[in-house]
């Protein structure tokens, strides 16, 4: 059986093994495949039955051109790069990895927040550049230092990752508010559920952990920013399209939003004309919340389990039934 991995480098840059997948057939791993060249995608899939993709799009044209393909495994939770409806029409199963990075993504959200509050990286660089050695005083700081205990974090989207972020925030003394369409008892043990407007108005920090849906697209916009406290901090390591980037840049530059910590933007890799690149107090990292080795190993393990279940005739984690 032929198995093709279209973009394996992000999942496994060399610190993991493809052995768990190789047990099922002849595996060809491409580190990267063009996101825009459908002919290259089609050529690389060829007559493979199983195709694994993280972010390489698999369109209707690709599906039609690769009739041997029967199973697409997404090396992630999100599967919007796959034309799932057309795959279903053609009898191609699409499976994802539903949970793998809960701990890592929650941890990263708090890491972004702590960096804003303390600018550890900046101050480390100044020390290595000799600023402390030359300083007239025994200490210095170039940004206001912010204590989080007693402040309020509002989390929009309180699923597994939102609750993980809430647990950490609560552990460091923050009050936690949550906005979610499906409140749970587990969530109530961590947070006070509120309406969106109340959350926006009461929160010192706002963290986004919601999926990208029609009603959440650009949920951070000029109108909702106006409902926030002056000097609010925004954290987004969910989806870049949750934020109207021009409106956020304007709010950062005016000071309405004190700072933003972002691991995602609307178009990735980021474009040079993105207004957030020149906005004040905006930390941007290259979509790495998910990428802890432990998380990527879980992706590998779950993907292998998805393939095994498919081959045994009992497919799991199928997103296009």
N, C-alpha and C positions, 0 to 999 in steps of 0.2 A: 504494500500500500504506500502511495506517495503522500507525503505531508510537506507543505511549504509554509515557512514562516516569512512573512513579507517585510517585517520591520522589527527584528529581534534585538537590536542593540540597546534600546531604552530599557527593555525588560531584563536583558542579560548582557551587560557590557564586558563580561568576562569573569565575573565573580560568582556566577551560578553555573549549573550544568543543564543541558538539554536532555540528559539521559532519561528522565521520566517520560518525555515525549518520544524519544528515539525507540523506546520499547515497542511502539505500535507500528513502526514502518520505516521506510526510507525517508529521512528528514533532510530537507534543504533549507538552510537558514540564510536569509539575506539580512544584513544589518539595517539597510535602508532601502526603500522603494519609493519612487517618485509619487507624491500625492496627486499630481496633476496629469501624469502620462498614463492614460488608461491602457495604451498598447503595451507599455512595459509591464503593467500589473497583469494583464492577460497573458503575456508571454511567460512571466515568472510562475504564474499559477499552472499554466499548461494543463496537463491531464491529472493533476493532483485531486484526490478525493477530499482531503482535509486541508483547510487553509487557516492559518493563524495570523491575526492582524491586531495591532494595537491602534494605530491612527491612520493606516493606509485605507483610503476609501474603497469600498467594493460596491459598485453601482449596478444598476440594471444591465447596462451594456456588458460589464465584466461578468456578471452572472450568466447572461445569455451566451457569452463567448467561451465559457468554461463549463461545458455540460457534465464533465466528470466530477465537478465539485458538489459534494453532498453535505458538507458540515463546515461551518465557519466558526472558529473559536476566537472570541474577542479577548485579548490580553488586558482586560480592564473591566470596569463596571459599566461605563457608558458605551453605547453601541450606535450612536447617531451617525457614524461614518459608514454604516452598512445599510443598504436598501432592504430592510427587513421584510417589508410587504412583498417586494418582488421575489425575494428569496423564498418566502412562504409559497407564493404562487408557483414557483419552480420546484418545490419540494426540497429546498435546501434549509437545513436547520441552522439556527444561529444561537450560540450559547455564550454567555458572559461569565465573569467572575463577580458574583454579587457582593461579597464582603471580603476584604483583604487588608485595607489600610486604615481601619477605624482608629486604632491607637496612634499610628504615625501621623495621620492628617489632623487629628485633634491636637496632638503634641505640637505640630508645626504651626497651627493657628495661634497657640499660646506663645510659641517662639517668636513669631512675627510681632505679637503684642509686646513681649518683653524687650525686643530689640527697639521698638519705638519708645518704650518707657526708660530705657537705660543706654541705648546706643553703644552697646558693648563693642561691636566691631569697629566703630569709629574711634572710640577711645583707645582700644588696643592699638590701632594704627598710629595714633598720635604718640603713644608711648614708644613704639618701635621707631618712629621718626625722630625721637629725641626731645619731644616737647616737654615731657615730665622732667627729664634731666635738666633742662634749661629753665624750668619754671621757678618763679620767685616764691611761690607758696608750696605747701606740702601736698596739695591736691588741687584739682581743677575739674570743671566739666563744661562742655561746649553746648550742651542742650539741657533744657529743664529735665530733671529726673522725677519720674512719676511713680508714686506708690499706689498699687492697685487695691489693697485691702480696704474694704468699705465702699468701693465704687461699684457701679452696676454695669453688668454686661448683658446686652440683649442679643439673643441668638435667633436668627431667622432661619427656620428649618431645624427641627429638633428630633431628627432620626438618630441613627447610631452615632454618627460623627458629631452631630450637634450636641448630643448628650455627653459624649466623651469630652468635648471642649468644656461643656458646662461643669462636669465633675472636676476638671483641673482648675477652672476658674473659682469654683466654690472652695476648693482646697486651699487656695491662696487668699481667701477671705472676701471674695466678691459676692455680691448679690446677683442672682441669675434670673433673667426674664427669658421667656421663650414664646415664639409665635410659630404655630404649626397647625395645619388643618386637621390633624389627628392626634390630639393629646392622649398621653398614656399615663398609667399609674407610675411606671418607672420614671417618666419625665417629671411628674409632679413631686417625686422625691428629691429632684435636683433643682427644679426651677418653678417659678410662678408663671403660669401661662397668661398671656395678655393678648389684646388685639394689636394689630400692627401699629396703629397710630400711638397707642399708649407706650408700646415698646420704644418707638422712635423718640418720643418725648422724654422718657425717663432714663435712657441709657447713656452712660459715659463712654461705653465701648459698644459697637455693633459688629457682630460677626455673622457672616453669611455661610450657611451650610444647607441651603435648599437646592433642589434640582432645578434645572432650567426648563421652565414651562411657559406657556403663553402669558400666564398671570404673574410670573416672577421675572420675566425678561425686563431688564432695566428697572428693577424694583428700586434701585438706588438712582434717583433722578432728582432734578432740581426741586420738584414739588415735595418729595419726601425728605430731601436734605433740609428743606426749610422747616420741617417739623422737628428736627433734631436739636439737641442742646448745642449751643456755641462751644466749639472746642472738642467736639466728639472725635473719637478714634474709630476708623473703619478697618475691619479685617475681612479679606475675601480670599479663601483658598478653595473655593467651590467651582464656579464657572465665571469666566470673564464677562459673559453677556448679561450677567445679573446687574451690571453697572453701566450707566451712561457715562462714558469716560470723559467726555467734554464737560458734563455737569460736575463730575467729581473733581476734575482738574480746576475748574473755576472755584469750587468751594475750598479746595486746598489752598489755592493762591490768595483767596480772600481771608482765610483763617477760620471760616465757619467750621470746616473740618480741620482739626489740628494736625492729624496725620493719617496715613493709610498704609496698611501692610498688605501687599497683594502677591499672590503666587500664581495668579491667572490674569489674562487680559482677553479682550474680545477676539483678537486674531493672533494666533500663535504659529511660529515664533513672532514676537512683538515686531511691529513695524516702526521704522525710525520716526515717523510723523505722529506716533501715539502721543497725545497731549500729556499723558501721565509721566512721560520720561522727563519732562521739564517742570513738572508741578512741584511745589514746595512740600517737603516732609513726606515724600512718597517712597516707600521701600518696595521694590519689585524683585521677586525671585522667579527663576525660569521653570515654573510648574513642576516642582520637585517634592511637594508634600507627600506624595504617594511612594516615593522612590527609596525608602529605607530598604536595606537588603532583606530584612525579615518580611516586609510587605511583598517584595518581588518574589521571594521564595513561595509565599502563599499563592501568588498568581500562578506560578509554575505548577505547584501541587494541584491546585483546583483545575487548571487547564488539563493536566494529565487525567484527573478524575473525570472531567467532562468527556474527554475522548474515550476513555474506557467505557463509560456508561453508554455513549453513542454506539460503540462497536458491539456492546452486549445487548443492544436493542431496548435499552431503558434510559433514553436521554434525559439529562437533568439540566437545570439552569437555562432552559430554552426560552428565548425572549420573543420568538415570532410564531408561537403556536396559534 
